Amino acid sequence: MTKGRKTTWEERIQIVLDCLGSGKDYQEAANTYNVSYQQVYQWVKKYEVAEMKH
């Protein structure tokens, strides 16, 4: 079973920014914020796509 919890939009943005700041260390961000690696990975990818559109 994967670990995870409900997060707010603001939390997701903070997790993404922290992950990007650490050189995309998805596992570290997942452990720090008690969410799954897959969640972090997908949030970062969505953020990068959104940034490319601006």
All heavy atoms as TSV, in Angstrom:
chain	resi	resn	atom	element	x	y	z
A	1	MET	N	N	0.842	-1.189	0.000
A	1	MET	CA	C	0.000	0.000	0.000
A	1	MET	C	C	0.883	1.247	0.000
A	1	MET	O	O	1.831	1.323	0.756
A	1	MET	CB	C	-0.896	-0.021	1.236
A	1	MET	CG	C	-1.880	1.097	1.287
A	1	MET	SD	S	-3.050	0.777	2.634
A	1	MET	CE	C	-3.990	2.244	2.534
A	2	THR	N	N	0.554	2.183	-0.847
A	2	THR	CA	C	1.356	3.400	-0.913
A	2	THR	C	C	0.913	4.361	0.174
A	2	THR	O	O	-0.249	4.398	0.555
A	2	THR	CB	C	1.199	4.096	-2.280
A	2	THR	OG1	O	-0.157	4.434	-2.481
A	2	THR	CG2	C	1.679	3.210	-3.402
A	3	LYS	N	N	1.870	5.107	0.657
A	3	LYS	CA	C	1.500	6.081	1.673
A	3	LYS	C	C	1.050	7.364	1.000
A	3	LYS	O	O	1.450	7.674	-0.114
A	3	LYS	CB	C	2.645	6.342	2.633
A	3	LYS	CG	C	3.805	7.122	2.066
A	3	LYS	CD	C	4.815	7.379	3.147
A	3	LYS	CE	C	6.005	8.107	2.564
A	3	LYS	NZ	N	6.980	8.446	3.569
A	4	GLY	N	N	0.226	8.081	1.671
A	4	GLY	CA	C	-0.247	9.339	1.131
A	4	GLY	C	C	-1.284	9.930	2.059
A	4	GLY	O	O	-1.742	9.291	2.993
A	5	ARG	N	N	-1.625	11.136	1.792
A	5	ARG	CA	C	-2.631	11.824	2.591
A	5	ARG	C	C	-3.248	12.896	1.720
A	5	ARG	O	O	-2.724	13.233	0.669
A	5	ARG	CB	C	-1.995	12.429	3.841
A	5	ARG	CG	C	-0.932	13.486	3.528
A	5	ARG	CD	C	-0.344	14.077	4.800
A	5	ARG	NE	N	0.662	15.065	4.475
A	5	ARG	CZ	C	0.429	16.339	4.187
A	5	ARG	NH1	N	-0.795	16.795	4.175
A	5	ARG	NH2	N	1.403	17.170	3.910
A	6	LYS	N	N	-4.361	13.422	2.186
A	6	LYS	CA	C	-4.982	14.513	1.455
A	6	LYS	C	C	-4.136	15.767	1.645
A	6	LYS	O	O	-3.612	16.022	2.718
A	6	LYS	CB	C	-6.398	14.764	1.961
A	6	LYS	CG	C	-7.374	13.676	1.580
A	6	LYS	CD	C	-8.792	14.105	1.894
A	6	LYS	CE	C	-9.762	13.024	1.510
A	6	LYS	NZ	N	-10.123	13.060	0.107
A	7	THR	N	N	-3.998	16.519	0.565
A	7	THR	CA	C	-3.219	17.749	0.625
A	7	THR	C	C	-4.034	18.891	0.031
A	7	THR	O	O	-4.893	18.675	-0.813
A	7	THR	CB	C	-1.911	17.618	-0.191
A	7	THR	OG1	O	-2.234	17.218	-1.520
A	7	THR	CG2	C	-0.970	16.603	0.428
A	8	THR	N	N	-3.710	20.084	0.474
A	8	THR	CA	C	-4.353	21.265	-0.098
A	8	THR	C	C	-3.562	21.696	-1.331
A	8	THR	O	O	-2.414	21.285	-1.535
A	8	THR	CB	C	-4.380	22.436	0.901
A	8	THR	OG1	O	-3.034	22.841	1.173
A	8	THR	CG2	C	-5.081	22.054	2.194
A	9	TRP	N	N	-4.190	22.542	-2.124
A	9	TRP	CA	C	-3.524	23.071	-3.310
A	9	TRP	C	C	-2.237	23.796	-2.910
A	9	TRP	O	O	-1.202	23.641	-3.556
A	9	TRP	CB	C	-4.483	24.008	-4.042
A	9	TRP	CG	C	-3.956	24.505	-5.339
A	9	TRP	CD1	C	-3.994	23.871	-6.539
A	9	TRP	CD2	C	-3.291	25.749	-5.567
A	9	TRP	NE1	N	-3.395	24.648	-7.505
A	9	TRP	CE2	C	-2.959	25.807	-6.939
A	9	TRP	CE3	C	-2.946	26.828	-4.755
A	9	TRP	CZ2	C	-2.296	26.893	-7.497
A	9	TRP	CZ3	C	-2.279	27.909	-5.311
A	9	TRP	CH2	C	-1.971	27.935	-6.666
A	10	GLU	N	N	-2.297	24.567	-1.834
A	10	GLU	CA	C	-1.140	25.322	-1.369
A	10	GLU	C	C	-0.008	24.382	-0.949
A	10	GLU	O	O	1.159	24.640	-1.229
A	10	GLU	CB	C	-1.512	26.243	-0.201
A	10	GLU	CG	C	-2.389	27.411	-0.592
A	10	GLU	CD	C	-3.880	27.078	-0.667
A	10	GLU	OE1	O	-4.279	25.936	-0.303
A	10	GLU	OE2	O	-4.646	27.942	-1.106
A	11	GLU	N	N	-0.361	23.297	-0.270
A	11	GLU	CA	C	0.653	22.321	0.128
A	11	GLU	C	C	1.328	21.706	-1.096
A	11	GLU	O	O	2.541	21.512	-1.111
A	11	GLU	CB	C	0.035	21.184	0.945
A	11	GLU	CG	C	-0.264	21.528	2.384
A	11	GLU	CD	C	-0.850	20.339	3.118
A	11	GLU	OE1	O	-1.935	19.862	2.715
A	11	GLU	OE2	O	-0.207	19.885	4.078
A	12	ARG	N	N	0.538	21.400	-2.099
A	12	ARG	CA	C	1.096	20.788	-3.305
A	12	ARG	C	C	2.098	21.717	-3.973
A	12	ARG	O	O	3.165	21.280	-4.409
A	12	ARG	CB	C	-0.015	20.414	-4.276
A	12	ARG	CG	C	-0.861	19.285	-3.766
A	12	ARG	CD	C	-1.998	18.972	-4.701
A	12	ARG	NE	N	-2.902	18.008	-4.080
A	12	ARG	CZ	C	-3.928	17.450	-4.701
A	12	ARG	NH1	N	-4.199	17.761	-5.959
A	12	ARG	NH2	N	-4.692	16.587	-4.073
A	13	ILE	N	N	1.762	22.992	-4.037
A	13	ILE	CA	C	2.683	23.972	-4.637
A	13	ILE	C	C	3.976	24.018	-3.824
A	13	ILE	O	O	5.078	24.021	-4.393
A	13	ILE	CB	C	2.038	25.380	-4.710
A	13	ILE	CG1	C	0.840	25.362	-5.663
A	13	ILE	CG2	C	3.072	26.429	-5.120
A	13	ILE	CD1	C	1.179	25.040	-7.103
A	14	GLN	N	N	3.869	24.039	-2.509
A	14	GLN	CA	C	5.066	24.077	-1.654
A	14	GLN	C	C	5.919	22.828	-1.851
A	14	GLN	O	O	7.144	22.908	-1.945
A	14	GLN	CB	C	4.669	24.214	-0.182
A	14	GLN	CG	C	5.855	24.397	0.742
A	14	GLN	CD	C	6.647	25.648	0.421
A	14	GLN	OE1	O	6.101	26.731	0.359
A	14	GLN	NE2	N	7.941	25.499	0.192
A	15	ILE	N	N	5.269	21.677	-1.934
A	15	ILE	CA	C	5.991	20.421	-2.147
A	15	ILE	C	C	6.709	20.447	-3.489
A	15	ILE	O	O	7.880	20.066	-3.589
A	15	ILE	CB	C	5.023	19.223	-2.048
A	15	ILE	CG1	C	4.508	19.080	-0.607
A	15	ILE	CG2	C	5.694	17.932	-2.509
A	15	ILE	CD1	C	3.323	18.137	-0.446
A	16	VAL	N	N	6.026	20.919	-4.525
A	16	VAL	CA	C	6.638	21.007	-5.858
A	16	VAL	C	C	7.836	21.943	-5.830
A	16	VAL	O	O	8.912	21.607	-6.345
A	16	VAL	CB	C	5.607	21.479	-6.904
A	16	VAL	CG1	C	6.291	21.895	-8.198
A	16	VAL	CG2	C	4.578	20.392	-7.170
A	17	LEU	N	N	7.697	23.106	-5.235
A	17	LEU	CA	C	8.797	24.070	-5.200
A	17	LEU	C	C	9.979	23.522	-4.408
A	17	LEU	O	O	11.135	23.696	-4.812
A	17	LEU	CB	C	8.319	25.400	-4.617
A	17	LEU	CG	C	7.288	26.144	-5.468
A	17	LEU	CD1	C	6.820	27.408	-4.767
A	17	LEU	CD2	C	7.816	26.450	-6.855
A	18	ASP	N	N	9.705	22.847	-3.297
A	18	ASP	CA	C	10.783	22.234	-2.521
A	18	ASP	C	C	11.473	21.137	-3.322
A	18	ASP	O	O	12.698	21.017	-3.297
A	18	ASP	CB	C	10.251	21.658	-1.210
A	18	ASP	CG	C	9.964	22.732	-0.166
A	18	ASP	OD1	O	10.255	23.915	-0.415
A	18	ASP	OD2	O	9.451	22.371	0.907
A	19	CYS	N	N	10.684	20.354	-4.035
A	19	CYS	CA	C	11.238	19.272	-4.843
A	19	CYS	C	C	12.135	19.839	-5.941
A	19	CYS	O	O	13.254	19.356	-6.160
A	19	CYS	CB	C	10.116	18.428	-5.434
A	19	CYS	SG	S	10.693	16.983	-6.346
A	20	LEU	N	N	11.666	20.857	-6.627
A	20	LEU	CA	C	12.468	21.484	-7.676
A	20	LEU	C	C	13.732	22.113	-7.096
A	20	LEU	O	O	14.793	22.060	-7.707
A	20	LEU	CB	C	11.640	22.526	-8.424
A	20	LEU	CG	C	10.502	21.974	-9.278
A	20	LEU	CD1	C	9.648	23.105	-9.826
A	20	LEU	CD2	C	11.025	21.099	-10.406
A	21	GLY	N	N	13.614	22.683	-5.902
A	21	GLY	CA	C	14.765	23.303	-5.241
A	21	GLY	C	C	15.824	22.303	-4.831
A	21	GLY	O	O	16.998	22.649	-4.679
A	22	SER	N	N	15.419	21.047	-4.659
A	22	SER	CA	C	16.375	20.015	-4.257
A	22	SER	C	C	16.848	19.198	-5.452
A	22	SER	O	O	17.327	18.075	-5.287
A	22	SER	CB	C	15.744	19.088	-3.206
A	22	SER	OG	O	14.709	18.314	-3.791
A	23	GLY	N	N	16.685	19.740	-6.641
A	23	GLY	CA	C	17.145	19.028	-7.825
A	23	GLY	C	C	16.251	17.871	-8.211
A	23	GLY	O	O	16.719	16.855	-8.703
A	24	LYS	N	N	14.964	18.029	-7.977
A	24	LYS	CA	C	13.962	17.008	-8.311
A	24	LYS	C	C	14.176	15.694	-7.548
A	24	LYS	O	O	14.101	14.619	-8.107
A	24	LYS	CB	C	13.917	16.734	-9.812
A	24	LYS	CG	C	13.386	17.882	-10.622
A	24	LYS	CD	C	13.180	17.461	-12.055
A	24	LYS	CE	C	12.668	18.616	-12.891
A	24	LYS	NZ	N	12.490	18.241	-14.283
A	25	ASP	N	N	14.454	15.823	-6.258
A	25	ASP	CA	C	14.566	14.637	-5.416
A	25	ASP	C	C	13.159	14.273	-4.944
A	25	ASP	O	O	12.713	14.673	-3.873
A	25	ASP	CB	C	15.495	14.898	-4.230
A	25	ASP	CG	C	15.817	13.637	-3.453
A	25	ASP	OD1	O	15.054	12.653	-3.570
A	25	ASP	OD2	O	16.820	13.636	-2.729
A	26	TYR	N	N	12.455	13.538	-5.795
A	26	TYR	CA	C	11.057	13.195	-5.517
A	26	TYR	C	C	10.908	12.397	-4.226
A	26	TYR	O	O	9.986	12.624	-3.454
A	26	TYR	CB	C	10.460	12.387	-6.673
A	26	TYR	CG	C	10.547	13.067	-8.014
A	26	TYR	CD1	C	11.405	12.599	-8.998
A	26	TYR	CD2	C	9.764	14.185	-8.300
A	26	TYR	CE1	C	11.487	13.217	-10.238
A	26	TYR	CE2	C	9.835	14.812	-9.540
A	26	TYR	CZ	C	10.706	14.326	-10.501
A	26	TYR	OH	O	10.779	14.942	-11.716
A	27	GLN	N	N	11.818	11.467	-3.994
A	27	GLN	CA	C	11.710	10.618	-2.810
A	27	GLN	C	C	11.903	11.421	-1.536
A	27	GLN	O	O	11.191	11.217	-0.557
A	27	GLN	CB	C	12.726	9.468	-2.867
A	27	GLN	CG	C	12.479	8.413	-1.801
A	27	GLN	CD	C	11.111	7.752	-1.949
A	27	GLN	OE1	O	10.805	7.192	-2.988
A	27	GLN	NE2	N	10.287	7.834	-0.924
A	28	GLU	N	N	12.849	12.341	-1.556
A	28	GLU	CA	C	13.072	13.180	-0.376
A	28	GLU	C	C	11.829	14.008	-0.066
A	28	GLU	O	O	11.412	14.110	1.086
A	28	GLU	CB	C	14.275	14.101	-0.582
A	28	GLU	CG	C	14.550	15.002	0.609
A	28	GLU	CD	C	15.707	15.954	0.359
A	28	GLU	OE1	O	16.661	15.579	-0.343
A	28	GLU	OE2	O	15.635	17.084	0.873
A	29	ALA	N	N	11.242	14.600	-1.102
A	29	ALA	CA	C	10.031	15.400	-0.905
A	29	ALA	C	C	8.888	14.523	-0.399
A	29	ALA	O	O	8.137	14.921	0.500
A	29	ALA	CB	C	9.635	16.093	-2.205
A	30	ALA	N	N	8.758	13.336	-0.944
A	30	ALA	CA	C	7.704	12.417	-0.513
A	30	ALA	C	C	7.867	12.073	0.961
A	30	ALA	O	O	6.894	12.088	1.733
A	30	ALA	CB	C	7.721	11.157	-1.368
A	31	ASN	N	N	9.094	11.786	1.368
A	31	ASN	CA	C	9.349	11.448	2.769
A	31	ASN	C	C	9.116	12.642	3.688
A	31	ASN	O	O	8.525	12.504	4.756
A	31	ASN	CB	C	10.783	10.937	2.937
A	31	ASN	CG	C	11.005	9.606	2.267
A	31	ASN	OD1	O	10.078	8.877	1.966
A	31	ASN	ND2	N	12.261	9.284	2.019
A	32	THR	N	N	9.577	13.801	3.275
A	32	THR	CA	C	9.451	15.012	4.096
A	32	THR	C	C	7.992	15.364	4.360
A	32	THR	O	O	7.629	15.730	5.478
A	32	THR	CB	C	10.154	16.203	3.409
A	32	THR	OG1	O	11.534	15.884	3.246
A	32	THR	CG2	C	10.000	17.480	4.218
A	33	TYR	N	N	7.160	15.250	3.337
A	33	TYR	CA	C	5.774	15.691	3.447
A	33	TYR	C	C	4.779	14.548	3.649
A	33	TYR	O	O	3.573	14.774	3.642
A	33	TYR	CB	C	5.388	16.503	2.210
A	33	TYR	CG	C	6.112	17.834	2.159
A	33	TYR	CD1	C	7.264	17.993	1.403
A	33	TYR	CD2	C	5.648	18.920	2.893
A	33	TYR	CE1	C	7.937	19.204	1.361
A	33	TYR	CE2	C	6.312	20.138	2.862
A	33	TYR	CZ	C	7.447	20.273	2.099
A	33	TYR	OH	O	8.104	21.471	2.072
A	34	ASN	N	N	5.287	13.326	3.802
A	34	ASN	CA	C	4.434	12.155	4.040
A	34	ASN	C	C	3.385	11.964	2.953
A	34	ASN	O	O	2.205	11.792	3.212
A	34	ASN	CB	C	3.774	12.244	5.426
A	34	ASN	CG	C	3.167	10.918	5.841
A	34	ASN	OD1	O	3.669	9.862	5.488
A	34	ASN	ND2	N	2.070	10.978	6.555
A	35	VAL	N	N	3.848	12.044	1.720
A	35	VAL	CA	C	3.003	11.769	0.554
A	35	VAL	C	C	3.741	10.734	-0.297
A	35	VAL	O	O	4.896	10.419	-0.032
A	35	VAL	CB	C	2.703	13.049	-0.260
A	35	VAL	CG1	C	1.874	14.029	0.558
A	35	VAL	CG2	C	3.974	13.716	-0.746
A	36	SER	N	N	3.101	10.227	-1.322
A	36	SER	CA	C	3.742	9.199	-2.131
A	36	SER	C	C	4.664	9.814	-3.184
A	36	SER	O	O	4.463	10.941	-3.641
A	36	SER	CB	C	2.700	8.314	-2.810
A	36	SER	OG	O	2.081	8.996	-3.874
A	37	TYR	N	N	5.657	9.020	-3.563
A	37	TYR	CA	C	6.593	9.418	-4.620
A	37	TYR	C	C	5.818	9.763	-5.890
A	37	TYR	O	O	6.087	10.766	-6.539
A	37	TYR	CB	C	7.554	8.244	-4.879
A	37	TYR	CG	C	8.549	8.482	-5.980
A	37	TYR	CD1	C	9.856	8.830	-5.687
A	37	TYR	CD2	C	8.196	8.328	-7.321
A	37	TYR	CE1	C	10.797	9.037	-6.699
A	37	TYR	CE2	C	9.115	8.534	-8.338
A	37	TYR	CZ	C	10.413	8.889	-8.017
A	37	TYR	OH	O	11.315	9.101	-9.020
A	38	GLN	N	N	4.844	8.924	-6.225
A	38	GLN	CA	C	4.079	9.123	-7.460
A	38	GLN	C	C	3.316	10.444	-7.438
A	38	GLN	O	O	3.225	11.133	-8.452
A	38	GLN	CB	C	3.115	7.948	-7.689
A	38	GLN	CG	C	2.478	7.943	-9.055
A	38	GLN	CD	C	3.480	7.828	-10.200
A	38	GLN	OE1	O	4.530	7.228	-10.063
A	38	GLN	NE2	N	3.157	8.407	-11.337
A	39	GLN	N	N	2.760	10.806	-6.277
A	39	GLN	CA	C	2.053	12.082	-6.171
A	39	GLN	C	C	3.006	13.229	-6.456
A	39	GLN	O	O	2.700	14.126	-7.236
A	39	GLN	CB	C	1.456	12.259	-4.768
A	39	GLN	CG	C	0.219	11.439	-4.525
A	39	GLN	CD	C	-0.270	11.603	-3.099
A	39	GLN	OE1	O	0.500	11.504	-2.150
A	39	GLN	NE2	N	-1.551	11.849	-2.948
A	40	VAL	N	N	4.156	13.206	-5.818
A	40	VAL	CA	C	5.138	14.277	-6.014
A	40	VAL	C	C	5.537	14.360	-7.476
A	40	VAL	O	O	5.560	15.436	-8.064
A	40	VAL	CB	C	6.385	14.070	-5.126
A	40	VAL	CG1	C	7.440	15.131	-5.416
A	40	VAL	CG2	C	6.003	14.082	-3.652
A	41	TYR	N	N	5.829	13.220	-8.077
A	41	TYR	CA	C	6.252	13.180	-9.472
A	41	TYR	C	C	5.191	13.803	-10.376
A	41	TYR	O	O	5.491	14.638	-11.221
A	41	TYR	CB	C	6.523	11.725	-9.872
A	41	TYR	CG	C	7.011	11.579	-11.288
A	41	TYR	CD1	C	8.354	11.745	-11.599
A	41	TYR	CD2	C	6.127	11.280	-12.324
A	41	TYR	CE1	C	8.809	11.618	-12.908
A	41	TYR	CE2	C	6.568	11.147	-13.629
A	41	TYR	CZ	C	7.902	11.321	-13.917
A	41	TYR	OH	O	8.348	11.205	-15.208
A	42	GLN	N	N	3.944	13.413	-10.187
A	42	GLN	CA	C	2.875	13.932	-11.042
A	42	GLN	C	C	2.645	15.422	-10.819
A	42	GLN	O	O	2.415	16.159	-11.776
A	42	GLN	CB	C	1.600	13.135	-10.826
A	42	GLN	CG	C	1.736	11.731	-11.382
A	42	GLN	CD	C	0.407	11.018	-11.530
A	42	GLN	OE1	O	-0.648	11.558	-11.240
A	42	GLN	NE2	N	0.467	9.790	-11.992
A	43	TRP	N	N	2.708	15.869	-9.577
A	43	TRP	CA	C	2.519	17.302	-9.309
A	43	TRP	C	C	3.611	18.117	-9.968
A	43	TRP	O	O	3.349	19.185	-10.532
A	43	TRP	CB	C	2.491	17.579	-7.815
A	43	TRP	CG	C	1.322	16.969	-7.095
A	43	TRP	CD1	C	0.112	16.641	-7.620
A	43	TRP	CD2	C	1.274	16.610	-5.723
A	43	TRP	NE1	N	-0.695	16.091	-6.650
A	43	TRP	CE2	C	-0.008	16.068	-5.472
A	43	TRP	CE3	C	2.180	16.688	-4.660
A	43	TRP	CZ2	C	-0.401	15.612	-4.222
A	43	TRP	CZ3	C	1.786	16.235	-3.410
A	43	TRP	CH2	C	0.508	15.705	-3.203
A	44	VAL	N	N	4.856	17.644	-9.901
A	44	VAL	CA	C	5.976	18.359	-10.523
A	44	VAL	C	C	5.777	18.421	-12.033
A	44	VAL	O	O	5.969	19.470	-12.651
A	44	VAL	CB	C	7.334	17.708	-10.157
A	44	VAL	CG1	C	8.465	18.276	-11.017
A	44	VAL	CG2	C	7.630	17.910	-8.677
A	45	LYS	N	N	5.392	17.302	-12.640
A	45	LYS	CA	C	5.179	17.283	-14.095
A	45	LYS	C	C	4.068	18.255	-14.495
A	45	LYS	O	O	4.201	18.991	-15.473
A	45	LYS	CB	C	4.842	15.872	-14.582
A	45	LYS	CG	C	6.003	14.921	-14.473
A	45	LYS	CD	C	7.179	15.421	-15.278
A	45	LYS	CE	C	8.427	14.633	-14.984
A	45	LYS	NZ	N	9.638	15.290	-15.453
A	46	LYS	N	N	2.973	18.278	-13.752
A	46	LYS	CA	C	1.872	19.208	-14.059
A	46	LYS	C	C	2.336	20.654	-13.910
A	46	LYS	O	O	1.976	21.519	-14.714
A	46	LYS	CB	C	0.683	18.939	-13.140
A	46	LYS	CG	C	-0.044	17.662	-13.478
A	46	LYS	CD	C	-1.187	17.408	-12.514
A	46	LYS	CE	C	-1.874	16.094	-12.817
A	46	LYS	NZ	N	-2.950	15.795	-11.865
A	47	TYR	N	N	3.133	20.917	-12.885
A	47	TYR	CA	C	3.650	22.266	-12.666
A	47	TYR	C	C	4.541	22.684	-13.826
A	47	TYR	O	O	4.435	23.810	-14.325
A	47	TYR	CB	C	4.446	22.287	-11.344
A	47	TYR	CG	C	5.035	23.626	-11.004
A	47	TYR	CD1	C	4.281	24.590	-10.339
A	47	TYR	CD2	C	6.350	23.944	-11.356
A	47	TYR	CE1	C	4.829	25.827	-10.014
A	47	TYR	CE2	C	6.900	25.173	-11.041
A	47	TYR	CZ	C	6.122	26.105	-10.378
A	47	TYR	OH	O	6.664	27.335	-10.069
A	48	GLU	N	N	5.418	21.785	-14.268
A	48	GLU	CA	C	6.323	22.109	-15.374
A	48	GLU	C	C	5.548	22.381	-16.658
A	48	GLU	O	O	5.885	23.303	-17.394
A	48	GLU	CB	C	7.323	20.970	-15.574
A	48	GLU	CG	C	8.335	20.890	-14.461
A	48	GLU	CD	C	9.279	19.713	-14.585
A	48	GLU	OE1	O	8.881	18.664	-15.156
A	48	GLU	OE2	O	10.413	19.829	-14.098
A	49	VAL	N	N	4.502	21.614	-16.930
A	49	VAL	CA	C	3.685	21.830	-18.117
A	49	VAL	C	C	3.006	23.199	-18.033
A	49	VAL	O	O	2.981	23.954	-19.000
A	49	VAL	CB	C	2.640	20.708	-18.295
A	49	VAL	CG1	C	1.607	21.076	-19.337
A	49	VAL	CG2	C	3.345	19.411	-18.666
A	50	ALA	N	N	2.468	23.521	-16.874
A	50	ALA	CA	C	1.803	24.814	-16.683
A	50	ALA	C	C	2.783	25.964	-16.870
A	50	ALA	O	O	2.439	26.985	-17.466
A	50	ALA	CB	C	1.163	24.873	-15.300
A	51	GLU	N	N	3.994	25.812	-16.381
A	51	GLU	CA	C	5.011	26.861	-16.513
A	51	GLU	C	C	5.413	27.062	-17.965
A	51	GLU	O	O	5.714	28.173	-18.377
A	51	GLU	CB	C	6.252	26.514	-15.670
A	51	GLU	CG	C	6.053	26.753	-14.191
A	51	GLU	CD	C	5.815	28.200	-13.853
A	51	GLU	OE1	O	6.634	29.051	-14.213
A	51	GLU	OE2	O	4.774	28.488	-13.232
A	52	MET	N	N	5.448	25.997	-18.737
A	52	MET	CA	C	5.827	26.091	-20.145
A	52	MET	C	C	4.793	26.876	-20.950
A	52	MET	O	O	5.116	27.485	-21.965
A	52	MET	CB	C	6.016	24.699	-20.746
A	52	MET	CG	C	7.244	23.992	-20.193
A	52	MET	SD	S	7.283	22.238	-20.560
A	52	MET	CE	C	7.756	22.228	-22.260
A	53	LYS	N	N	3.561	26.883	-20.494
A	53	LYS	CA	C	2.493	27.582	-21.207
A	53	LYS	C	C	2.532	29.086	-20.978
A	53	LYS	O	O	1.884	29.834	-21.682
A	53	LYS	CB	C	1.129	27.029	-20.787
A	53	LYS	CG	C	0.905	25.606	-21.263
A	53	LYS	CD	C	-0.465	25.091	-20.855
A	53	LYS	CE	C	-0.662	23.680	-21.362
A	53	LYS	NZ	N	-1.969	23.134	-20.952
A	54	HIS	N	N	3.283	29.510	-19.962
A	54	HIS	CA	C	3.352	30.945	-19.662
A	54	HIS	C	C	4.518	31.597	-20.305
A	54	HIS	O	O	5.535	31.264	-20.513
A	54	HIS	CB	C	3.407	31.180	-18.146
A	54	HIS	CG	C	2.085	30.924	-17.507
A	54	HIS	ND1	N	1.826	29.761	-16.818
A	54	HIS	CD2	C	0.956	31.640	-17.459
A	54	HIS	CE1	C	0.576	29.783	-16.360
A	54	HIS	NE2	N	0.028	30.913	-16.741
